[in-house]
């Protein structure tokens, strides 16, 4: 080896570094004449070339491995970029998108390929365009990081909010415009949470109750406007206030010793406290205290809600106390009655309920005025309270009705004695203004003694039983009555009948029968009266006198009367269509129907719906309804007659009143009650009454119809006295259309 070879070889120990020197020497040797080289040198050159070839192969393998590694890393970073959960895009200074990943494209409402070359501005909501423009102006090639919060255009998934950050990207070869790397992070939920928090805070501030927050040591952090107004605190200024600062001493102690420990243990405490007002007074309050814990489970804050109970207490007095007599009201009475029944089951003592009302109390108001009526009720309440023991209860349960609860009674004689004492005290003369007045009262009594089965009896039932007994006392004209099993049976039957009548109306079980009205001379029928009938599936035919009063008492008369009106008009219209001749069809109308202001319109609509002419319909009303008619009755009857409908007074002669109402009452016919018809042939007085009624009717321009004619002698007597129309079994019994 020559000196030069040794020098080149020593210059570098690695094969990559030795190769250039050897290559250079080999080139110099190859330029010589090969014949001039000795075999040893040729062998050396061949070995050097072989080594260089191996070096080149090794170097190529290393380069290929490095290339594959770099390619794999690039592919991995590309996947991370494309499918990262945060939006990435590259844009130029004009906002035109050069590259964008899937997340950013999804936020902008499209796909990456469709967005390339588009401007970001087209996807910014109008409310954020100014913020986007300011954000772009801040971007410079040498600038730092910039941020903005933007609202995006709603693409049908709801409006989204993104946090945007941008950094300048190094400029590549051939690129004139700077480019920027932009990240988009959706913060919609976070902003929605902030909005909801702001709304909640606004609600808290506007709430009419006192709301406050305190830290874990009870120091006040915030109070709403109502709290400041109620307590007189300066808004936002409470450096030394604690959660118990705005309570009187006893309530503050309750908050410290009871409320805070309970809230810390269970998370919530509720109870009655009091709050100090701005004027120094205190008001009863209902307070709720909540303990809030952080992520470590430690108490971080307390919140409290305080409701002033002043108005509630005043309302409570109205709810539980009758304002006129200052006695307990019905609700309190029932509660005490239920408690007494519970104690009775434990002690074995009996319980009695007395319901009392003033007979004809309306006359006091009408004659002496409402103030006198109120004075009488107040005085009566005082007298009843003085008449019973301290353990008993006297309550006003409505209108002129009072209820008395007697506890500790053992037999009916004891209750009767107390009832007589109550009557004696209540009916003692009293002064109303300058006038002495004596009232009359009726009592109903229900009892529950130790002899009754030992089970719980509802107080409401006892009160209703006593009231039912009071009604019996009024009907019989006696001072008091005990509730009996017979009364109970009648009440049960009445309730059962009401339920069955509702079902019958719903299922179309009722029928309409018709009775003819005839000319008394020729016996020829000229009109019909519609009569409702009820063929009960179990009890058979139930008479109207039994179920019609039940309908009136239980609010079913409107439905029942409406059905009769509809059916009668439809039947009559069908008769006319078939050629049957008649003047009119009459239907009975009860007081609840006539008191309904919509009744005339209902009749008119029924006539229009069925096609029956108005002059073929007659409305029959009882005399008891019109002996003292109100203005409304006159108006509704007049409205019916304007339509062409005739009006008849049924059961005439039973009203026990003066006949002056006939002067102005808009009616066409008087139907003489059957009580004057029965036996008229043998009674001179009845014939005189018939003669008088007929004469009166003619003088007023009215027709007369006699009801309940059963015998030929009655027809003859009526005809002789001038009556020309009648109805009854003599001519025809009520029958169905079929």
LINWODA-V809914 format. One record per residue. RES is the residue in three letters. SS is DSSP state (helix for helix, strand for strand, loop for the rest). NEAR is the number of other C-alpha atoms within 10 Angstrom. D_FIRST is the distance of its C-alpha to the first C-alpha in whole Angstrom. Layout:
# LINWODA-V809914
RES,SS,NEAR,D_FIRST / RES,SS,NEAR,D_FIRST
This chain:
# LINWODA-V809914
UNK,loop,7,0 / UNK,loop,6,4 / UNK,helix,8,7 / UNK,helix,11,8 / UNK,helix,13,6 / UNK,helix,10,7 / UNK,helix,11,10 / UNK,helix,17,11 / UNK,helix,17,10 / UNK,helix,11,12 / UNK,helix,12,15 / UNK,loop,13,16 / UNK,loop,10,16 / UNK,loop,10,18 / UNK,helix,14,17 / UNK,helix,13,20 / UNK,helix,13,18 / UNK,helix,16,14 / UNK,helix,20,16 / UNK,helix,13,17 / UNK,helix,17,13 / UNK,helix,18,11 / UNK,helix,15,15 / UNK,helix,10,15 / UNK,helix,14,11 / UNK,helix,18,13 / UNK,helix,12,16 / UNK,helix,10,15 / UNK,helix,16,13 / UNK,helix,12,16 / UNK,helix,8,19 / UNK,loop,10,18 / UNK,loop,8,19 / UNK,helix,11,18 / UNK,helix,7,19 / UNK,helix,8,17 / UNK,loop,12,14 / UNK,loop,9,13 / UNK,helix,11,14 / UNK,helix,9,11 / UNK,helix,13,9 / UNK,helix,15,13 / UNK,helix,11,12 / UNK,helix,13,9 / UNK,helix,19,11 / UNK,helix,13,15 / UNK,helix,12,13 / UNK,helix,16,12 / UNK,helix,16,16 / UNK,helix,12,18 / UNK,helix,14,16 / UNK,helix,19,18 / UNK,helix,13,21 / UNK,helix,13,21 / UNK,helix,14,21 / UNK,helix,15,23 / UNK,helix,12,26 / UNK,helix,13,26 / UNK,helix,13,26 / UNK,helix,12,29 / UNK,helix,11,31 / UNK,helix,12,31 / UNK,helix,12,32 / UNK,helix,12,35 / UNK,helix,12,36 / UNK,helix,12,36 / UNK,helix,12,38 / UNK,helix,12,41 / UNK,helix,12,41 / UNK,helix,12,42 / UNK,helix,12,44 / UNK,helix,12,46 / UNK,helix,12,47 / UNK,helix,12,48 / UNK,helix,12,50 / UNK,helix,12,52 / UNK,helix,13,52 / UNK,helix,13,54 / UNK,helix,12,56 / UNK,helix,12,57 / UNK,helix,18,58 / UNK,helix,20,60 / UNK,helix,15,62 / UNK,loop,15,62 / UNK,loop,15,66 / UNK,loop,16,66 / UNK,strand,24,66 / UNK,strand,24,63 / UNK,strand,24,63 / UNK,strand,21,61 / UNK,strand,25,63 / UNK,strand,18,63 / UNK,loop,16,65 / UNK,loop,13,68 / UNK,loop,19,68 / UNK,strand,17,67 / UNK,strand,20,65 / UNK,strand,17,62 / UNK,strand,16,61 / UNK,strand,23,63 / UNK,loop,23,63 / UNK,helix,21,66 / UNK,helix,24,67 / UNK,helix,26,68 / UNK,helix,20,69 / UNK,helix,12,71 / UNK,helix,21,73 / UNK,loop,22,73 / UNK,loop,17,75 / UNK,loop,15,73 / UNK,loop,16,70 / UNK,helix,19,66 / UNK,helix,12,66 / UNK,helix,9,69 / UNK,helix,19,69 / UNK,loop,17,66 / UNK,loop,14,66 / UNK,loop,14,70 / UNK,strand,16,71 / UNK,helix,16,71 / UNK,helix,16,75 / UNK,helix,13,76 / UNK,helix,18,76 / UNK,strand,20,77 / UNK,loop,18,81 / UNK,helix,15,83 / UNK,helix,12,84 / UNK,helix,17,80 / UNK,helix,17,79 / UNK,helix,13,80 / UNK,helix,15,78 / UNK,helix,21,75 / UNK,helix,12,75 / UNK,helix,11,75 / UNK,helix,17,72 / UNK,helix,16,70 / UNK,helix,9,71 / UNK,helix,13,69 / UNK,loop,19,66 / UNK,loop,16,63 / UNK,loop,15,60 / UNK,loop,11,59 / UNK,loop,11,62 / UNK,loop,11,62 / UNK,loop,14,63 / UNK,strand,16,67 / UNK,strand,14,70 / UNK,strand,16,73 / UNK,strand,18,75 / UNK,strand,23,77 / UNK,strand,22,79 / UNK,strand,23,78 / UNK,loop,21,80 / UNK,loop,14,82 / UNK,loop,13,81 / UNK,loop,7,84 / UNK,loop,8,82 / UNK,loop,10,84 / UNK,loop,12,83 / UNK,loop,20,79 / UNK,strand,24,78 / UNK,strand,19,74 / UNK,strand,15,72 / UNK,strand,19,70 / UNK,strand,18,66 / UNK,strand,25,64 / UNK,strand,20,61 / UNK,strand,22,59 / UNK,strand,16,56 / UNK,loop,13,53 / UNK,loop,13,53 / UNK,loop,10,51 / UNK,loop,6,50 / UNK,loop,6,52 / UNK,loop,9,55 / UNK,loop,9,58 / UNK,loop,13,60 / UNK,loop,18,59 / UNK,strand,26,59 / UNK,strand,24,61 / UNK,strand,19,60 / UNK,strand,21,64 / UNK,strand,19,65 / UNK,strand,24,68 / UNK,strand,18,70 / UNK,strand,21,73 / UNK,loop,16,76 / UNK,helix,16,79 / UNK,helix,11,80 / UNK,helix,11,79 / UNK,helix,14,81 / UNK,helix,13,84 / UNK,helix,12,84 / UNK,helix,12,85 / UNK,helix,12,87 / UNK,helix,12,89 / UNK,helix,12,89 / UNK,helix,12,90 / UNK,helix,12,93 / UNK,helix,12,94 / UNK,helix,13,94 / UNK,helix,12,96 / UNK,helix,12,99 / UNK,helix,18,99 / UNK,helix,18,100 / UNK,helix,13,102 / UNK,loop,14,104 / UNK,loop,16,107 / UNK,loop,17,106 / UNK,strand,24,105 / UNK,strand,23,101 / UNK,strand,23,99 / UNK,strand,21,95 / UNK,strand,20,94 / UNK,strand,18,91 / UNK,loop,16,91 / UNK,loop,12,93 / UNK,loop,19,96 / UNK,strand,19,95 / UNK,strand,24,96 / UNK,strand,19,93 / UNK,strand,17,95 / UNK,strand,23,99 / UNK,loop,22,100 / UNK,helix,21,103 / UNK,helix,19,106 / UNK,helix,24,105 / UNK,helix,19,105 / UNK,helix,14,108 / UNK,helix,18,110 / UNK,helix,19,109 / UNK,loop,15,109 / UNK,loop,17,105 / UNK,loop,11,103 / UNK,loop,13,101 / UNK,loop,13,97 / UNK,loop,13,99 / UNK,loop,14,99 / UNK,loop,9,96 / UNK,loop,8,98 / UNK,loop,15,100 / UNK,strand,16,99 / UNK,loop,23,100 / UNK,loop,19,104 / UNK,loop,17,105 / UNK,loop,21,107 / UNK,loop,21,109 / UNK,loop,19,112 / UNK,helix,13,112 / UNK,helix,10,113 / UNK,helix,20,111 / UNK,helix,19,108 / UNK,helix,14,108 / UNK,helix,17,108 / UNK,helix,22,105 / UNK,helix,14,103 / UNK,helix,11,105 / UNK,helix,13,105 / UNK,helix,21,103 / UNK,helix,21,100 / UNK,helix,15,99 / UNK,helix,18,100 / UNK,helix,18,98 / UNK,helix,19,95 / UNK,helix,11,96 / UNK,helix,10,97 / UNK,loop,16,95 / UNK,strand,19,99 / UNK,strand,20,102 / UNK,strand,16,105 / UNK,strand,14,109 / UNK,strand,14,112 / UNK,strand,24,111 / UNK,strand,23,112 / UNK,strand,28,111 / UNK,strand,20,112 / UNK,loop,19,113 / UNK,loop,14,113 / UNK,loop,9,117 / UNK,loop,11,116 / UNK,loop,11,118 / UNK,strand,18,116 / UNK,strand,16,116 / UNK,strand,19,115 / UNK,strand,21,112 / UNK,strand,15,110 / UNK,strand,21,106 / UNK,strand,19,103 / UNK,strand,25,100 / UNK,strand,21,97 / UNK,strand,24,94 / UNK,strand,18,90 / UNK,strand,15,87 / UNK,loop,9,84 / UNK,loop,7,81 / UNK,loop,7,80 / UNK,loop,8,84 / UNK,loop,12,85 / UNK,strand,16,88 / UNK,strand,16,87 / UNK,strand,19,90 / UNK,strand,26,94 / UNK,strand,21,96 / UNK,strand,19,100 / UNK,strand,17,103 / UNK,strand,24,106 / UNK,strand,20,109 / UNK,strand,20,112 / UNK,loop,18,115 / UNK,helix,13,118 / UNK,helix,10,119 / UNK,helix,13,118 / UNK,helix,12,121 / UNK,helix,10,123 / UNK,helix,12,123 / UNK,helix,12,123 / UNK,helix,14,126 / UNK,helix,14,127 / UNK,helix,15,126 / UNK,helix,16,128 / UNK,strand,19,131 / UNK,loop,17,134 / UNK,loop,14,134 / UNK,loop,12,138 / UNK,loop,19,139 / UNK,loop,16,136 / UNK,loop,22,136 / UNK,strand,23,133 / UNK,loop,22,132 / UNK,helix,21,132 / UNK,helix,14,129 / UNK,helix,17,129 / UNK,helix,24,132 / UNK,helix,22,131 / UNK,helix,13,128 / UNK,helix,17,130 / UNK,helix,26,132 / UNK,helix,18,129 / UNK,helix,12,129 / UNK,helix,22,132 / UNK,helix,25,132 / UNK,helix,16,129 / UNK,helix,16,131 / UNK,helix,21,134 / UNK,helix,17,132 / UNK,helix,10,131 / UNK,helix,11,135 / UNK,loop,18,137 / UNK,loop,19,139 / UNK,strand,23,140 / UNK,strand,24,139 / UNK,strand,26,141 / UNK,strand,27,140 / UNK,strand,30,143 / UNK,strand,28,143 / UNK,strand,28,145 / UNK,strand,24,146 / UNK,strand,20,149 / UNK,loop,13,151 / UNK,loop,12,151 / UNK,helix,17,149 / UNK,helix,14,149 / UNK,helix,11,152 / UNK,helix,18,151 / UNK,helix,15,149 / UNK,helix,11,151 / UNK,helix,10,154 / UNK,helix,14,153 / UNK,loop,12,149 / UNK,helix,13,146 / UNK,helix,13,146 / UNK,helix,17,149 / UNK,helix,20,147 / UNK,helix,16,144 / UNK,helix,16,146 / UNK,helix,23,148 / UNK,helix,21,145 / UNK,helix,17,143 / UNK,helix,16,147 / UNK,helix,22,147 / UNK,helix,21,143 / UNK,helix,16,145 / UNK,helix,16,148 / UNK,helix,20,146 / UNK,helix,17,143 / UNK,helix,13,146 / UNK,helix,19,148 / UNK,loop,17,145 / UNK,loop,12,143 / UNK,loop,9,140 / UNK,loop,9,138 / UNK,loop,16,139 / UNK,strand,21,138 / UNK,strand,26,139 / UNK,strand,26,137 / UNK,strand,27,138 / UNK,strand,22,136 / UNK,strand,12,137 / UNK,loop,10,140 / UNK,loop,18,143 / UNK,strand,17,142 / UNK,strand,23,141 / UNK,strand,28,140 / UNK,strand,25,141 / UNK,strand,22,139 / UNK,strand,22,141 / UNK,strand,20,139 / UNK,strand,17,141 / UNK,strand,18,143 / UNK,loop,18,145 / UNK,loop,17,147 / UNK,helix,17,149 / UNK,helix,10,152 / UNK,helix,11,150 / UNK,helix,21,148 / UNK,helix,15,151 / UNK,helix,11,153 / UNK,helix,16,150 / UNK,helix,22,150 / UNK,helix,14,154 / UNK,helix,14,153 / UNK,helix,22,150 / UNK,helix,21,153 / UNK,helix,13,155 / UNK,helix,15,153 / UNK,helix,23,151 / UNK,loop,16,155 / UNK,loop,13,156 / UNK,loop,11,158 / UNK,strand,15,155 / UNK,strand,13,156 / UNK,strand,17,153 / UNK,loop,11,154 / UNK,loop,6,158 / UNK,strand,9,158 / UNK,strand,9,159 / UNK,strand,14,157 / UNK,loop,13,157 / UNK,loop,18,154 / UNK,loop,15,154 / UNK,strand,23,151 / UNK,strand,24,150 / UNK,strand,31,148 / UNK,strand,28,146 / UNK,strand,29,145 / UNK,strand,25,142 / UNK,strand,23,142 / UNK,strand,20,139 / UNK,loop,20,141 / UNK,loop,16,140 / UNK,loop,11,142 / UNK,loop,11,139 / UNK,loop,10,136 / UNK,loop,12,134 / UNK,loop,10,131 / UNK,loop,11,129 / UNK,loop,15,132 / UNK,loop,13,130 / UNK,helix,19,132 / UNK,helix,13,132 / UNK,helix,12,134 / UNK,helix,23,137 / UNK,helix,26,137 / UNK,helix,17,137 / UNK,helix,25,140 / UNK,helix,26,142 / UNK,helix,25,141 / UNK,helix,23,143 / UNK,helix,26,146 / UNK,helix,28,146 / UNK,helix,20,147 / UNK,helix,21,149 / UNK,helix,19,151 / UNK,helix,18,151 / UNK,helix,10,152 / UNK,helix,11,155 / UNK,loop,10,156 / UNK,loop,13,156 / UNK,loop,18,154 / UNK,strand,25,151 / UNK,strand,24,150 / UNK,strand,23,148 / UNK,loop,21,145 / UNK,loop,16,146 / UNK,helix,9,145 / UNK,helix,9,147 / UNK,helix,15,145 / UNK,helix,14,142 / UNK,helix,11,142 / UNK,helix,12,144 / UNK,helix,14,140 / UNK,helix,12,138 / UNK,helix,12,140 / UNK,helix,17,140 / UNK,helix,14,136 / UNK,helix,11,136 / UNK,helix,16,138 / UNK,helix,19,136 / UNK,helix,12,133 / UNK,helix,14,134 / UNK,helix,22,136 / UNK,helix,14,132 / UNK,helix,12,131 / UNK,helix,16,134 / UNK,helix,15,134 / UNK,helix,11,130 / UNK,helix,9,131 / UNK,loop,9,134 / UNK,loop,14,136 / UNK,strand,18,139 / UNK,strand,16,142 / UNK,strand,19,144 / UNK,strand,18,148 / UNK,strand,22,150 / UNK,strand,22,154 / UNK,strand,23,157 / UNK,strand,27,159 / UNK,strand,22,162 / UNK,strand,19,165 / UNK,loop,20,168 / UNK,loop,12,171 / UNK,loop,8,169 / UNK,loop,15,166 / UNK,loop,13,164 / UNK,strand,20,160 / UNK,strand,15,159 / UNK,strand,21,156 / UNK,strand,24,153 / UNK,strand,22,152 / UNK,strand,22,148 / UNK,strand,19,148 / UNK,strand,22,145 / UNK,strand,20,145 / UNK,strand,19,142 / UNK,strand,14,142 / UNK,strand,14,140 / UNK,loop,9,139 / UNK,loop,6,140 / UNK,loop,8,143 / UNK,strand,9,145 / UNK,strand,11,146 / UNK,strand,12,145 / UNK,loop,12,148 / UNK,helix,13,147 / UNK,helix,8,149 / UNK,helix,11,146 / UNK,helix,18,143 / UNK,helix,17,144 / UNK,helix,14,144 / UNK,helix,18,141 / UNK,helix,19,139 / UNK,helix,16,141 / UNK,helix,12,140 / UNK,loop,12,136 / UNK,loop,12,135 / UNK,loop,19,135 / UNK,helix,20,138 / UNK,helix,19,136 / UNK,helix,15,134 / UNK,helix,19,138 / UNK,helix,20,140 / UNK,helix,17,137 / UNK,helix,17,137 / UNK,helix,21,141 / UNK,helix,22,141 / UNK,helix,17,138 / UNK,helix,17,140 / UNK,helix,25,143 / UNK,helix,27,142 / UNK,helix,17,140 / UNK,helix,16,143 / UNK,helix,22,146 / UNK,helix,18,144 / UNK,helix,15,144 / UNK,helix,15,148 / UNK,helix,15,148 / UNK,helix,12,146 / UNK,loop,9,148 / UNK,loop,8,151 / UNK,loop,10,152 / UNK,loop,12,155 / UNK,loop,16,155 / UNK,loop,13,155 / UNK,strand,20,152 / UNK,strand,24,150 / UNK,strand,24,150 / UNK,strand,24,147 / UNK,strand,19,148 / UNK,loop,20,145 / UNK,loop,18,145 / UNK,helix,16,144 / UNK,helix,15,141 / UNK,helix,18,140 / UNK,helix,19,143 / UNK,loop,13,141 / UNK,loop,14,138 / UNK,loop,13,137 / UNK,loop,11,136 / UNK,helix,19,138 / UNK,helix,20,140 / UNK,helix,13,137 / UNK,helix,15,136 / UNK,helix,21,140 / UNK,helix,15,139 / UNK,helix,13,136 / UNK,helix,18,137 / UNK,helix,20,140 / UNK,helix,13,137 / UNK,helix,12,135 / UNK,helix,17,138 / UNK,loop,16,140 / UNK,loop,21,143 / UNK,loop,18,146 / UNK,helix,20,146 / UNK,helix,14,150 / UNK,helix,20,150 / UNK,strand,25,148 / UNK,strand,26,150 / UNK,strand,23,149 / UNK,strand,22,151 / UNK,strand,24,150 / UNK,strand,19,152 / UNK,helix,22,155 / UNK,helix,18,153 / UNK,helix,16,151 / UNK,helix,18,153 / UNK,loop,18,155 / UNK,loop,14,153 / UNK,loop,13,151 / UNK,loop,11,148 / UNK,helix,8,147 / UNK,helix,13,144 / UNK,helix,20,147 / UNK,helix,16,149 / UNK,helix,15,146 / UNK,helix,20,144 / UNK,helix,21,148 / UNK,helix,19,148 / UNK,helix,16,145 / UNK,helix,21,146 / UNK,helix,20,149 / UNK,helix,11,148 / UNK,loop,14,146 / UNK,loop,15,149 / UNK,loop,22,149 / UNK,strand,24,152 / UNK,strand,23,152 / UNK,strand,25,154 / UNK,strand,26,155 / UNK,strand,24,155 / UNK,strand,21,158 / UNK,strand,25,160 / UNK,loop,21,162 / UNK,loop,16,160 / UNK,loop,15,158 / UNK,loop,10,161 / UNK,loop,13,161 / UNK,loop,9,163 / UNK,loop,11,163 / UNK,loop,10,162 / UNK,helix,13,158 / UNK,helix,17,160 / UNK,helix,9,161 / UNK,helix,8,157 / UNK,loop,18,155 / UNK,loop,20,154 / UNK,loop,23,155 / UNK,loop,19,157 / UNK,strand,20,159 / UNK,strand,25,160 / UNK,strand,24,160 / UNK,strand,25,162 / UNK,loop,19,161 / UNK,helix,20,162 / UNK,helix,15,164 / UNK,helix,21,167 / UNK,helix,24,167 / UNK,loop,17,167 / UNK,loop,18,171 / UNK,loop,23,172 / UNK,loop,17,175 / UNK,loop,12,177 / UNK,loop,13,176 / UNK,helix,11,178 / UNK,helix,11,175 / UNK,helix,18,172 / UNK,helix,20,174 / UNK,helix,13,175 / UNK,helix,17,171 / UNK,helix,24,170 / UNK,helix,18,173 / UNK,helix,14,172 / UNK,helix,21,168 / UNK,helix,23,169 / UNK,helix,17,171 / UNK,helix,16,168 / UNK,helix,17,166 / UNK,helix,13,168 / UNK,helix,9,168 / UNK,helix,12,165 / UNK,loop,11,164 / UNK,loop,16,162 / UNK,strand,18,163 / UNK,strand,25,163 / UNK,strand,24,162 / UNK,strand,29,163 / UNK,loop,23,161 / UNK,loop,18,162 / UNK,loop,22,165 / UNK,loop,18,165 / UNK,loop,16,169 / UNK,helix,12,171 / UNK,helix,14,174 / UNK,helix,20,171 / UNK,helix,25,170 / UNK,helix,15,174 / UNK,helix,19,174 / UNK,helix,26,171 / UNK,helix,18,172 / UNK,helix,12,176 / UNK,loop,17,174 / UNK,loop,16,172 / UNK,loop,24,169 / UNK,loop,19,168 / UNK,strand,23,164 / UNK,strand,25,163 / UNK,loop,28,161 / UNK,loop,20,161 / UNK,loop,14,161 / UNK,loop,15,165 / UNK,loop,21,163 / UNK,loop,16,159 / UNK,loop,13,157 / UNK,loop,19,153 / UNK,strand,15,151 / UNK,strand,14,148 / UNK,loop,10,147 / UNK,loop,4,147
